[in-house]
Amino acid sequence: MTQQMDGDWTSAACDETAAADLLTEDGRSGLERFSDAYQLIHGYLSLVVCAFGILLNVLNVIVLTRRPMLNATNCLLTALAVTDLVTMSVYVPYAGYFYCYASPTPDYGHRLGWIVYLIFNNNFSITAHTVAVWLTVSIAVFRYIVVCGRHAKMRSVVCCEEYILMWEINCEELVS
């Protein structure tokens, strides 16, 4: 709430009581309580979403790789489906172990193999998401060229040169 003090509007009363109102008697915020509650269902929910996503991405790959469907855009969509399929396939053991079987906290005492898998999963997921983002950008660029640059050949050449330069810069960042 705002109050008027000496002709100026202020939220001092709200600021003083807002922090105290958000904490419960055990000193935890609502967000911390929600995090604890969601952690109980996250693993199971993730397994359902991954199973559904894996099935649908397999169907995408089957449909998009049929001979009548082969074109540049569908090849990029197929690559995107494969990237998402692999990302979800690698996440299934992670979610199953760290959220359904064990606890994701460091004091649980995980075995070395699961810690190595955790590191692999983190690096692989980041890489796969980066690939998926750049495939999405590629699809957007190709669609832009098809929709907007159909009659302006010079515009599409400039756009392709900028696109190639963007890929070169991104590859240099990944290598370094």
C-alpha positions as YAML, in Angstrom:
chain: A
units: angstrom
residues:
- id: 1
  name: MET
  ca: [0.00, 0.00, 0.00]
- id: 2
  name: THR
  ca: [1.11, 3.51, -0.58]
- id: 3
  name: GLN
  ca: [0.65, 6.32, 1.87]
- id: 4
  name: GLN
  ca: [0.84, 10.04, 1.48]
- id: 5
  name: MET
  ca: [3.40, 11.67, 3.77]
- id: 6
  name: ASP
  ca: [4.11, 15.37, 3.54]
- id: 7
  name: GLY
  ca: [2.52, 15.58, 0.11]
- id: 8
  name: ASP
  ca: [4.63, 12.71, -1.35]
- id: 9
  name: TRP
  ca: [3.40, 9.21, -1.99]
- id: 10
  name: THR
  ca: [5.53, 6.52, -0.39]
- id: 11
  name: SER
  ca: [5.43, 2.78, 0.05]
- id: 12
  name: ALA
  ca: [7.33, 2.76, 3.35]
- id: 13
  name: ALA
  ca: [4.57, 0.99, 5.23]
- id: 14
  name: CYS
  ca: [4.40, -1.70, 2.58]
- id: 15
  name: ASP
  ca: [8.18, -2.15, 2.49]
- id: 16
  name: GLU
  ca: [8.39, -2.64, 6.25]
- id: 17
  name: THR
  ca: [5.70, -5.29, 6.47]
- id: 18
  name: ALA
  ca: [6.13, -7.01, 3.09]
- id: 19
  name: ALA
  ca: [9.20, -9.04, 4.04]
- id: 20
  name: ALA
  ca: [7.71, -10.11, 7.36]
- id: 21
  name: ASP
  ca: [4.40, -11.14, 5.74]
- id: 22
  name: LEU
  ca: [6.10, -13.40, 3.19]
- id: 23
  name: LEU
  ca: [7.88, -15.55, 5.79]
- id: 24
  name: THR
  ca: [6.13, -18.29, 7.70]
- id: 25
  name: GLU
  ca: [6.68, -19.18, 11.32]
- id: 26
  name: ASP
  ca: [9.65, -21.40, 10.38]
- id: 27
  name: GLY
  ca: [11.33, -18.48, 8.55]
- id: 28
  name: ARG
  ca: [10.79, -19.87, 5.02]
- id: 29
  name: SER
  ca: [9.27, -17.95, 2.15]
- id: 30
  name: GLY
  ca: [6.41, -19.13, 0.01]
- id: 31
  name: LEU
  ca: [8.80, -19.72, -2.87]
- id: 32
  name: GLU
  ca: [10.94, -22.05, -0.74]
- id: 33
  name: ARG
  ca: [7.85, -24.00, 0.33]
- id: 34
  name: PHE
  ca: [6.70, -24.24, -3.29]
- id: 35
  name: SER
  ca: [10.17, -25.45, -4.32]
- id: 36
  name: ASP
  ca: [10.05, -28.22, -1.73]
- id: 37
  name: ALA
  ca: [6.57, -29.29, -2.81]
- id: 38
  name: TYR
  ca: [7.42, -29.20, -6.52]
- id: 39
  name: GLN
  ca: [10.62, -31.20, -6.02]
- id: 40
  name: LEU
  ca: [8.46, -34.13, -4.88]
- id: 41
  name: ILE
  ca: [6.62, -34.27, -8.24]
- id: 42
  name: HIS
  ca: [9.28, -32.87, -10.60]
- id: 43
  name: GLY
  ca: [10.89, -36.22, -11.42]
- id: 44
  name: TYR
  ca: [7.62, -37.97, -12.19]
- id: 45
  name: LEU
  ca: [6.29, -35.01, -14.17]
- id: 46
  name: SER
  ca: [9.55, -34.81, -16.13]
- id: 47
  name: LEU
  ca: [9.39, -38.52, -16.96]
- id: 48
  name: VAL
  ca: [5.85, -38.12, -18.33]
- id: 49
  name: VAL
  ca: [6.79, -35.03, -20.37]
- id: 50
  name: CYS
  ca: [9.94, -36.74, -21.70]
- id: 51
  name: ALA
  ca: [8.04, -39.91, -22.67]
- id: 52
  name: PHE
  ca: [5.44, -37.82, -24.50]
- id: 53
  name: GLY
  ca: [8.15, -35.68, -26.15]
- id: 54
  name: ILE
  ca: [10.24, -38.67, -27.22]
- id: 55
  name: LEU
  ca: [7.22, -40.32, -28.83]
- id: 56
  name: LEU
  ca: [6.17, -37.16, -30.67]
- id: 57
  name: ASN
  ca: [9.71, -36.37, -31.85]
- id: 58
  name: VAL
  ca: [10.06, -39.92, -33.22]
- id: 59
  name: LEU
  ca: [6.81, -39.34, -35.12]
- id: 60
  name: ASN
  ca: [8.18, -36.00, -36.40]
- id: 61
  name: VAL
  ca: [11.30, -37.70, -37.69]
- id: 62
  name: ILE
  ca: [9.26, -40.46, -39.36]
- id: 63
  name: VAL
  ca: [6.95, -37.98, -41.11]
- id: 64
  name: LEU
  ca: [9.59, -35.41, -42.08]
- id: 65
  name: THR
  ca: [11.99, -37.96, -43.59]
- id: 66
  name: ARG
  ca: [9.48, -39.40, -46.05]
- id: 67
  name: ARG
  ca: [10.46, -38.79, -49.67]
- id: 68
  name: PRO
  ca: [7.66, -36.30, -50.51]
- id: 69
  name: MET
  ca: [8.55, -34.24, -47.43]
- id: 70
  name: LEU
  ca: [12.26, -33.80, -48.16]
- id: 71
  name: ASN
  ca: [13.25, -30.15, -48.50]
- id: 72
  name: ALA
  ca: [15.66, -27.78, -46.76]
- id: 73
  name: THR
  ca: [13.21, -26.57, -44.12]
- id: 74
  name: ASN
  ca: [12.07, -30.09, -43.23]
- id: 75
  name: CYS
  ca: [15.68, -31.22, -42.95]
- id: 76
  name: LEU
  ca: [16.22, -28.50, -40.36]
- id: 77
  name: LEU
  ca: [12.99, -29.47, -38.59]
- id: 78
  name: THR
  ca: [14.17, -33.09, -38.57]
- id: 79
  name: ALA
  ca: [17.49, -32.06, -37.07]
- id: 80
  name: LEU
  ca: [15.61, -30.05, -34.43]
- id: 81
  name: ALA
  ca: [13.40, -33.05, -33.62]
- id: 82
  name: VAL
  ca: [16.47, -35.32, -33.32]
- id: 83
  name: THR
  ca: [18.20, -32.80, -31.06]
- id: 84
  name: ASP
  ca: [15.15, -32.58, -28.79]
- id: 85
  name: LEU
  ca: [14.73, -36.36, -28.88]
- id: 86
  name: VAL
  ca: [18.31, -36.94, -27.74]
- id: 87
  name: THR
  ca: [18.04, -34.21, -25.09]
- id: 88
  name: MET
  ca: [14.96, -35.81, -23.57]
- id: 89
  name: SER
  ca: [16.41, -39.33, -23.84]
- id: 90
  name: VAL
  ca: [19.48, -38.26, -21.87]
- id: 91
  name: TYR
  ca: [17.32, -36.46, -19.28]
- id: 92
  name: VAL
  ca: [15.20, -39.56, -18.48]
- id: 93
  name: PRO
  ca: [17.90, -41.37, -16.42]
- id: 94
  name: TYR
  ca: [18.84, -38.08, -14.74]
- id: 95
  name: ALA
  ca: [15.27, -37.32, -13.67]
- id: 96
  name: GLY
  ca: [14.64, -40.93, -12.71]
- id: 97
  name: TYR
  ca: [17.66, -41.18, -10.46]
- id: 98
  name: PHE
  ca: [18.10, -37.69, -9.01]
- id: 99
  name: TYR
  ca: [14.40, -36.86, -8.50]
- id: 100
  name: CYS
  ca: [12.52, -40.18, -8.21]
- id: 101
  name: TYR
  ca: [15.05, -42.54, -6.62]
- id: 102
  name: ALA
  ca: [17.51, -40.29, -4.80]
- id: 103
  name: SER
  ca: [17.64, -36.68, -3.67]
- id: 104
  name: PRO
  ca: [19.35, -34.01, -5.80]
- id: 105
  name: THR
  ca: [21.06, -32.57, -2.71]
- id: 106
  name: PRO
  ca: [24.84, -32.96, -2.34]
- id: 107
  name: ASP
  ca: [24.58, -34.53, 1.13]
- id: 108
  name: TYR
  ca: [22.79, -37.63, -0.24]
- id: 109
  name: GLY
  ca: [26.07, -39.45, -0.99]
- id: 110
  name: HIS
  ca: [25.78, -40.21, -4.70]
- id: 111
  name: ARG
  ca: [28.09, -42.76, -6.31]
- id: 112
  name: LEU
  ca: [30.88, -41.59, -8.61]
- id: 113
  name: GLY
  ca: [29.16, -42.95, -11.72]
- id: 114
  name: TRP
  ca: [26.10, -40.79, -11.12]
- id: 115
  name: ILE
  ca: [28.24, -37.71, -10.49]
- id: 116
  name: VAL
  ca: [30.04, -38.32, -13.79]
- id: 117
  name: TYR
  ca: [26.66, -38.76, -15.49]
- id: 118
  name: LEU
  ca: [25.46, -35.53, -13.87]
- id: 119
  name: ILE
  ca: [28.41, -33.62, -15.33]
- id: 120
  name: PHE
  ca: [27.90, -35.28, -18.74]
- id: 121
  name: ASN
  ca: [24.17, -34.50, -18.66]
- id: 122
  name: ASN
  ca: [24.75, -30.85, -17.80]
- id: 123
  name: ASN
  ca: [27.29, -30.33, -20.59]
- id: 124
  name: PHE
  ca: [25.29, -32.35, -23.11]
- id: 125
  name: SER
  ca: [22.04, -30.53, -22.31]
- id: 126
  name: ILE
  ca: [23.65, -27.12, -22.71]
- id: 127
  name: THR
  ca: [25.20, -28.17, -26.03]
- id: 128
  name: ALA
  ca: [21.97, -29.71, -27.31]
- id: 129
  name: HIS
  ca: [19.95, -26.62, -26.34]
- id: 130
  name: THR
  ca: [22.49, -24.41, -28.13]
- id: 131
  name: VAL
  ca: [22.19, -26.55, -31.26]
- id: 132
  name: ALA
  ca: [18.39, -26.40, -31.02]
- id: 133
  name: VAL
  ca: [18.44, -22.60, -30.70]
- id: 134
  name: TRP
  ca: [20.69, -22.22, -33.74]
- id: 135
  name: LEU
  ca: [18.57, -24.64, -35.75]
- id: 136
  name: THR
  ca: [15.54, -22.53, -34.86]
- id: 137
  name: VAL
  ca: [17.40, -19.39, -35.97]
- id: 138
  name: SER
  ca: [18.33, -21.19, -39.21]
- id: 139
  name: ILE
  ca: [14.70, -22.06, -39.85]
- id: 140
  name: ALA
  ca: [13.69, -18.46, -39.19]
- id: 141
  name: VAL
  ca: [16.33, -17.16, -41.62]
- id: 142
  name: PHE
  ca: [15.29, -19.61, -44.33]
- id: 143
  name: ARG
  ca: [11.63, -18.75, -43.85]
- id: 144
  name: TYR
  ca: [12.47, -15.04, -44.02]
- id: 145
  name: ILE
  ca: [14.31, -15.55, -47.29]
- id: 146
  name: VAL
  ca: [11.42, -17.55, -48.76]
- id: 147
  name: VAL
  ca: [8.67, -15.19, -47.61]
- id: 148
  name: CYS
  ca: [10.32, -11.78, -47.93]
- id: 149
  name: GLY
  ca: [13.15, -12.23, -50.36]
- id: 150
  name: ARG
  ca: [11.53, -14.25, -53.13]
- id: 151
  name: HIS
  ca: [11.67, -11.40, -55.67]
- id: 152
  name: ALA
  ca: [14.72, -9.60, -54.34]
- id: 153
  name: LYS
  ca: [17.68, -11.85, -55.11]
- id: 154
  name: MET
  ca: [20.22, -9.36, -53.79]
- id: 155
  name: ARG
  ca: [18.47, -9.21, -50.43]
- id: 156
  name: SER
  ca: [18.70, -12.99, -50.02]
- id: 157
  name: VAL
  ca: [22.41, -12.99, -50.98]
- id: 158
  name: VAL
  ca: [23.17, -10.34, -48.33]
- id: 159
  name: CYS
  ca: [21.08, -12.24, -45.80]
- id: 160
  name: CYS
  ca: [22.95, -15.49, -46.55]
- id: 161
  name: GLU
  ca: [26.31, -13.73, -46.17]
- id: 162
  name: GLU
  ca: [25.24, -12.34, -42.79]
- id: 163
  name: TYR
  ca: [23.95, -15.77, -41.77]
- id: 164
  name: ILE
  ca: [27.27, -17.45, -42.68]
- id: 165
  name: LEU
  ca: [29.16, -14.77, -40.75]
- id: 166
  name: MET
  ca: [26.90, -15.36, -37.73]
- id: 167
  name: TRP
  ca: [27.68, -19.12, -37.86]
- id: 168
  name: GLU
  ca: [31.43, -18.44, -38.12]
- id: 169
  name: ILE
  ca: [31.33, -16.17, -35.05]
- id: 170
  name: ASN
  ca: [29.31, -18.73, -33.09]
- id: 171
  name: CYS
  ca: [31.71, -21.56, -34.01]
- id: 172
  name: GLU
  ca: [34.69, -19.48, -32.91]
- id: 173
  name: GLU
  ca: [32.97, -18.83, -29.55]
- id: 174
  name: LEU
  ca: [32.28, -22.55, -29.08]
- id: 175
  name: VAL
  ca: [35.90, -23.48, -29.85]
- id: 176
  name: SER
  ca: [37.43, -20.89, -27.53]
...
